[in-house]
Amino acid sequence: MNIRKINVIHEMIYSEGGGAAAIPICRVAGIGLIENPFAGRLVDDLSDLFQAGHDLGEQLMVEMLARLPNPAVSYGKAAIVGVNGDLEHGHAMLHPMLGKAMRDPIGGGEAIIPSTAKVASAGATIEIPLGHKDDIWSFDHFDSMTVCVPDGPRPNEILMAIAIADGGRPVPRVGKVRAAV
C-alpha cells in the first residue's frame, strides 16, 4: 500500500440550530489517500484492497483516538475512488476487514458501521454516515461528517475516510418521539 497523504480532522460542536449542546460533541475523521493498484483495469480479486483498508484503518484509528476526549459511541466509513478506478475498489477498502480495525480499539461495536462510496475527481466532498456503535436504532446518533481533500483523490488514487464521535447530534429531538410511538 502506497500512502500519499493522511489528514485528521477534529471538530467540537457546542451548539446547533440556536440550541446549546448539553455536552460538546467531538467528531474526528481520519482520511488516507493511497495509490489504487487496480486503476484502469478490471480485476476480480480485490483482496489486496481488503488488507489495505484494514491496515490504513488501524493507522488512522491511532491518530483519531488520540484526539477524542471521551469514549467513541458513533462511527462510520466512506471512500472516494479516483476517476480511473471503479466503485468496487472503494467498497473493497471498506469491507470486509476495515470493521475489525475500527471496532477493536473502541472496545467492540454491535451495530453495523454505516458506509458510503463513490467515484469522483479531486476535491469532491463525501458524507461519512455516523451511527451508534451498539444500537443501530438510536435515532439521536444518526448523523454525518462531511470531509474533503482538495488535491485528492487523484485519478489513480483511493480516498478512504473513517470517523468516530463521542456523542450523537448536539441537540437531538427525534429519538424522544420514537419512544412515544
VEXDREN-2710 file (C-alpha; in Angstrom, 1 decimal):
% VEXDREN-2710
k/r/px/py/pz
1/MET/0.0/0.0/0.0
2/ASN/1.5/3.3/-1.1
3/ILE/0.1/6.1/1.1
4/ARG/0.4/9.7/-0.3
5/LYS/-1.2/11.6/2.5
6/ILE/-3.1/11.3/5.8
7/ASN/-5.3/14.0/7.2
8/VAL/-7.0/14.1/10.6
9/ILE/-10.0/16.4/11.1
10/HIS/-11.0/17.2/14.7
11/GLU/-14.2/19.2/15.4
12/MET/-16.0/20.2/18.5
13/ILE/-19.7/21.1/18.3
14/TYR/-21.1/23.4/21.0
15/SER/-24.4/24.3/19.6
16/GLU/-26.8/23.6/16.7
17/GLY/-29.9/25.4/15.4
18/GLY/-29.7/28.0/18.1
19/GLY/-29.6/25.5/20.9
20/ALA/-26.6/24.7/23.1
21/ALA/-25.4/21.1/23.2
22/ALA/-26.0/19.5/26.7
23/ILE/-22.3/18.5/26.4
24/PRO/-20.0/19.4/23.5
25/ILE/-19.8/16.7/20.8
26/CYS/-16.4/15.8/19.4
27/ARG/-16.1/14.2/15.9
28/VAL/-12.8/13.0/14.5
29/ALA/-12.2/11.9/10.9
30/GLY/-9.2/10.1/9.6
31/ILE/-8.5/10.3/5.9
32/GLY/-5.9/8.4/3.9
33/LEU/-5.1/8.7/0.2
34/ILE/-3.5/5.7/-1.3
35/GLU/-2.4/4.6/-4.8
36/ASN/-5.1/2.4/-6.4
37/PRO/-3.2/-0.6/-7.7
38/PHE/-6.2/-1.6/-9.9
39/ALA/-6.9/1.8/-11.5
40/GLY/-7.6/1.5/-15.2
41/ARG/-8.2/-2.3/-15.2
42/LEU/-10.9/-4.7/-14.3
43/VAL/-9.7/-7.2/-11.7
44/ASP/-11.8/-9.8/-10.0
45/ASP/-9.6/-10.4/-6.9
46/LEU/-9.6/-7.2/-4.8
47/SER/-8.3/-8.9/-1.6
48/ASP/-5.2/-6.6/-1.6
49/LEU/-7.6/-3.7/-1.0
50/PHE/-9.3/-5.6/1.8
51/GLN/-6.0/-5.7/3.6
52/ALA/-5.1/-2.1/2.7
53/GLY/-8.4/-0.9/4.2
54/HIS/-7.7/-2.8/7.4
55/ASP/-4.1/-1.6/7.7
56/LEU/-4.9/2.0/6.9
57/GLY/-7.8/1.8/9.3
58/GLU/-5.5/0.7/12.2
59/GLN/-3.2/3.6/11.5
60/LEU/-5.9/6.2/11.3
61/MET/-7.6/5.0/14.5
62/VAL/-4.5/5.6/16.5
63/GLU/-4.4/9.2/15.3
64/MET/-8.1/9.7/15.8
65/LEU/-8.4/8.2/19.3
66/ALA/-5.6/10.5/20.5
67/ARG/-7.9/13.4/19.6
68/LEU/-11.2/12.1/21.0
69/PRO/-11.6/13.4/24.6
70/ASN/-14.3/10.7/25.6
71/PRO/-15.0/7.2/24.5
72/ALA/-16.3/6.7/21.0
73/VAL/-20.0/5.9/20.7
74/SER/-20.6/6.5/17.0
75/TYR/-18.7/5.5/13.9
76/GLY/-18.8/5.5/10.1
77/LYS/-16.7/5.0/7.0
78/ALA/-16.6/6.2/3.4
79/ALA/-14.4/6.1/0.2
80/ILE/-13.9/8.1/-2.9
81/VAL/-12.3/6.3/-5.8
82/GLY/-10.4/8.5/-8.3
83/VAL/-11.9/8.5/-11.8
84/ASN/-9.6/5.8/-13.2
85/GLY/-10.8/3.3/-10.7
86/ASP/-14.2/1.8/-10.1
87/LEU/-16.8/1.9/-7.3
88/GLU/-15.9/-1.7/-6.2
89/HIS/-12.4/-0.5/-5.3
90/GLY/-13.8/1.8/-2.6
91/HIS/-16.1/-0.9/-1.3
92/ALA/-13.1/-3.3/-1.1
93/MET/-11.3/-0.9/1.1
94/LEU/-14.4/-0.5/3.4
95/HIS/-15.4/-4.2/3.5
96/PRO/-14.8/-6.8/4.8
97/MET/-11.8/-6.1/7.0
98/LEU/-11.9/-2.5/8.0
99/GLY/-14.6/-3.1/10.6
100/LYS/-12.3/-5.0/12.9
101/ALA/-9.7/-2.3/12.7
102/MET/-12.3/0.2/13.9
103/ARG/-14.1/-1.9/16.5
104/ASP/-11.1/-3.4/18.4
105/PRO/-9.7/0.0/19.6
106/ILE/-13.0/1.2/20.8
107/GLY/-14.0/-1.9/22.7
108/GLY/-16.3/-3.6/20.2
109/GLY/-19.4/-2.4/18.4
110/GLU/-22.5/-4.5/18.0
111/ALA/-24.1/-2.4/15.2
112/ILE/-23.1/-2.2/11.6
113/ILE/-20.7/0.5/10.6
114/PRO/-22.6/2.8/8.1
115/SER/-20.8/3.4/4.9
116/THR/-20.8/5.0/1.5
117/ALA/-18.6/5.1/-1.5
118/LYS/-18.4/6.9/-4.9
119/VAL/-16.2/7.7/-7.8
120/ALA/-15.2/11.3/-8.1
121/SER/-12.5/13.7/-9.0
122/ALA/-10.1/15.5/-6.7
123/GLY/-11.7/17.9/-4.3
124/ALA/-15.1/16.1/-4.1
125/THR/-16.8/16.0/-0.7
126/ILE/-18.2/12.9/0.9
127/GLU/-20.5/12.5/3.8
128/ILE/-19.3/9.9/6.3
129/PRO/-22.5/8.5/7.8
130/LEU/-22.4/8.0/11.5
131/GLY/-24.4/5.6/13.7
132/HIS/-24.3/4.4/17.3
133/LYS/-21.7/1.6/17.6
134/ASP/-24.0/-0.7/19.6
135/ASP/-27.6/0.4/18.9
136/ILE/-28.5/0.7/15.2
137/TRP/-31.9/2.1/16.1
138/SER/-30.5/5.0/18.2
139/PHE/-32.1/7.8/16.1
140/ASP/-30.3/10.5/18.1
141/HIS/-26.9/9.2/16.8
142/PHE/-27.9/9.2/13.0
143/ASP/-25.5/11.9/11.8
144/SER/-22.7/12.5/9.3
145/MET/-19.5/14.3/8.9
146/THR/-18.5/16.0/5.6
147/VAL/-14.9/15.7/4.5
148/CYS/-12.8/16.8/1.6
149/VAL/-9.2/16.7/0.5
150/PRO/-8.7/19.5/-2.1
151/ASP/-6.0/17.6/-4.0
152/GLY/-7.4/14.1/-3.8
153/PRO/-8.3/11.6/-4.8
154/ARG/-6.2/11.9/-7.9
155/PRO/-7.3/9.8/-10.9
156/ASN/-5.3/6.7/-9.8
157/GLU/-6.0/7.0/-6.0
158/ILE/-8.5/5.9/-3.4
159/LEU/-9.5/8.2/-0.6
160/MET/-10.6/6.2/2.5
161/ALA/-12.2/8.2/5.4
162/ILE/-13.4/6.9/8.8
163/ALA/-15.0/8.9/11.6
164/ILE/-15.7/8.4/15.3
165/ALA/-17.7/10.6/17.7
166/ASP/-18.2/10.8/21.4
167/GLY/-21.9/11.6/21.1
168/GLY/-24.8/11.9/18.7
169/ARG/-26.3/15.0/17.3
170/PRO/-25.7/18.0/19.6
171/VAL/-29.4/18.9/20.2
172/PRO/-31.4/15.8/19.4
173/ARG/-35.2/15.8/19.4
174/VAL/-36.1/12.8/17.2
175/GLY/-35.3/9.8/19.4
176/LYS/-37.7/11.0/22.1
177/VAL/-40.5/10.9/19.6
178/ARG/-39.7/7.3/18.7
179/ALA/-40.1/6.2/22.3
180/ALA/-43.6/7.6/22.4
181/VAL/-44.7/6.0/19.1
END
